[in-house]
């Protein structure tokens, strides 16, 4: 049976006009796809409307794939590709399938011989690393650290140790409402000489990217607030 292709379509990292951060060929591609697998329908409808599909959103088929989607439901998504039908995968923000449940659909497509085609778009992780001045030759993405304070502090100590042993930048993220709790733990746990990058609101007018030693961050009394943020440390 002829199967369609899976296009991995980036979305803005915040409330940007899509033309500011999404390349024109990717925006043009959106007009040729009528089936989407998305993390949250409402967010994607708003994105597609602003990207030039206003008035056609109701004609599109959207299937949600998030942390609540079962393996059986993901397997059933194979039928979306029947008869050569192309599918777009879009996450809440940035690149799909990176720190994102959409990775399960990408894996399913590879296992079933369906072509996967990534599109160009913004990555908060790579843009934070680019702007950090830390080691861009050797780095690791650690995802979300534990939510519980003691476990989080232990994880911070472990990644600092790894960073020092490997001279490797350690990248991680946090849920926005826990940003300042994360920062407080970083400042109380890391060595004064360890460098920390805080990169918040990347690509937005309120963008903030700064790298400094823990000793200097302690003096600054800086607060991040509830906004998308990437953290990077280098021992």
C-alpha positions in Angstrom: 0.0 0.0 0.0 1.3 3.5 -0.9 2.2 5.4 2.2 2.5 9.2 2.6 5.4 11.0 4.3 5.8 12.5 7.8 6.9 16.1 7.8 8.3 17.4 11.1 7.2 21.1 11.2 8.6 23.5 13.7 6.4 26.1 15.4 7.3 29.5 17.0 8.8 29.4 20.5 6.4 32.1 21.7 3.8 34.5 20.5 5.8 35.4 17.4 4.4 36.1 13.9 5.4 32.8 12.2 7.1 34.7 9.3 9.6 36.0 11.9 10.9 32.6 12.8 9.6 30.0 10.3 11.2 29.8 6.8 9.0 30.6 3.9 9.3 27.1 2.3 8.0 25.6 5.6 5.1 28.0 5.7 4.3 27.2 2.1 4.4 23.4 2.9 1.6 23.9 5.5 -0.8 24.8 2.6 -0.3 21.3 1.0 -1.0 19.2 4.1 -4.4 18.5 5.5 -3.6 16.0 8.2 -1.7 16.9 11.4 -0.6 15.1 14.5 -0.3 17.7 17.2 0.4 18.1 20.9 -2.5 20.4 21.5 -5.1 21.3 18.8 -5.9 24.8 20.0 -2.3 25.9 19.9 -1.8 24.5 16.4 -5.0 26.0 15.1 -3.8 29.4 16.2 -0.4 28.9 14.6 -1.8 27.7 11.3 -4.3 30.6 11.2 -1.5 33.1 11.7 0.6 31.2 9.1 -1.9 31.9 6.3 -4.5 29.1 6.7 -7.1 31.3 8.3 -10.5 30.3 7.0 -9.4 26.7 6.2 -8.6 25.4 9.7 -11.9 23.5 9.9 -11.1 21.6 6.8 -8.0 20.1 8.4 -7.8 16.8 10.3 -6.0 17.0 13.6 -5.1 14.1 15.9 -3.6 14.8 19.3 -0.4 13.0 20.5 0.6 14.0 24.0 1.8 12.4 27.3 -1.7 10.8 27.7 -1.7 9.1 24.3 -1.5 5.3 24.6 0.8 3.1 22.5 -2.3 1.5 20.9 -3.5 5.0 19.9 -0.1 5.8 18.4 0.0 2.6 16.4 -3.5 3.5 15.0 -1.9 6.6 13.5 -0.3 4.5 10.8 -3.7 4.7 9.0 -3.2 8.4 8.6 -0.6 7.7 5.9 -2.8 5.4 3.8 -3.2 6.2 0.1 -0.1 8.4 0.0 -1.5 10.9 2.5 1.2 13.2 3.9 1.1 14.1 7.6 2.6 17.0 9.5 3.8 16.7 13.1 3.7 19.9 15.2 4.6 20.3 18.9 3.6 23.0 21.3 6.7 25.1 20.6 9.9 24.7 18.5 11.1 21.5 17.0 8.8 18.5 17.1 10.0 15.2 18.6 12.7 16.9 20.7 11.8 16.7 24.4 8.4 16.0 22.9 6.0 13.0 22.8 5.9 13.2 19.0 9.1 11.2 19.0 7.0 8.1 19.3 5.3 8.8 16.0 8.7 9.4 14.3 10.0 6.0 15.6 6.8 4.3 14.4 7.3 5.7 10.9 10.9 4.5 10.7 9.8 1.1 11.8 7.2 1.0 9.0 9.2 2.4 6.2 7.5 5.8 6.1 9.8 8.6 5.0 10.5 11.3 7.7 11.3 14.8 6.5 12.4 17.4 9.1 11.8 21.0 8.3 13.9 24.0 9.4 12.8 26.1 12.4 13.8 27.5 15.8 15.4 25.3 18.5 15.5 26.9 22.0 18.2 24.4 23.0 20.6 25.1 20.2 19.9 28.8 20.2 20.7 28.9 24.0 23.9 27.0 23.4 24.8 29.3 20.5 24.4 32.3 22.7 26.0 30.9 25.8 29.7 31.0 25.0 30.0 27.6 26.7 31.4 24.4 25.1 29.5 23.9 21.8 31.9 21.0 20.8 30.7 18.7 23.6 27.3 19.0 25.2 24.4 16.9 26.5 20.7 17.6 26.9 19.4 16.4 30.2 15.7 17.2 29.7 13.8 18.0 32.9 15.4 17.5 36.2 13.4 15.9 39.1 10.7 18.1 40.6 11.3 17.2 44.2 13.9 19.5 45.9 16.2 16.9 47.3 16.2 14.8 44.1 16.7 17.9 42.0 19.7 19.1 44.0 21.3 15.6 43.8 20.8 15.7 40.0 22.4 19.2 39.9 25.4 17.8 41.7 25.6 14.9 39.4 25.5 16.9 36.2 28.1 19.4 37.5 30.4 16.4 38.2 29.8 15.1 34.7 30.4 18.5 33.2 33.7 18.9 35.0 34.9 15.4 34.2 34.1 15.7 30.5 34.4 19.5 30.0 30.9 19.2 28.6 28.1 21.7 28.6 25.0 20.3 30.3 21.6 21.6 29.0 18.3 21.2 30.8 14.9 22.8 31.0 12.2 23.4 33.6 8.5 24.0 33.8 8.1 27.8 33.8 6.4 28.0 37.2 9.4 26.2 38.8 12.1 28.4 37.1 12.9 30.4 40.2 12.9 27.3 42.4 15.4 25.7 40.0 17.6 28.8 40.0 17.6 28.9 43.8 18.8 25.3 43.9 21.4 25.9 41.2 22.8 28.9 43.2 22.8 27.0 46.5 24.3 23.8 45.1 26.8 24.6 42.3 30.4 25.6 42.9 31.1 29.4 42.8 33.3 29.0 39.7 30.8 27.0 37.7 29.3 28.9 34.8 25.6 29.1 34.3 23.7 30.3 31.3 20.1 31.4 31.6 18.3 31.8 28.3 14.6 32.9 28.5 12.0 34.0 26.0 14.3 33.0 23.1 13.3 34.8 19.8 10.8 37.1 21.6 11.3 40.8 22.2 11.8 40.0 25.9 14.7 37.6 25.1 17.3 37.3 27.9 20.5 35.3 27.5 23.3 35.7 30.0 26.3 33.5 31.1 28.1 34.2 34.4 29.7 32.4 37.3 27.6 31.1 40.1 29.4 33.6 42.4 28.2 36.5 40.2 24.7 35.1 39.8 24.4 35.0 43.6 25.2 38.7 43.8 22.7 39.6 41.1 19.5 38.5 42.9 18.1 37.8 39.4 14.6 36.3 39.1 13.5 34.5 35.9 9.7 34.4 36.3 7.2 32.2 34.6 8.6 32.2 31.0 10.2 29.5 28.8 13.8 29.1 29.9 16.8 26.9 29.0 19.6 26.4 31.6 23.2 25.4 30.7 26.1 24.8 33.1 29.8 24.2 32.5 32.1 23.3 35.4 
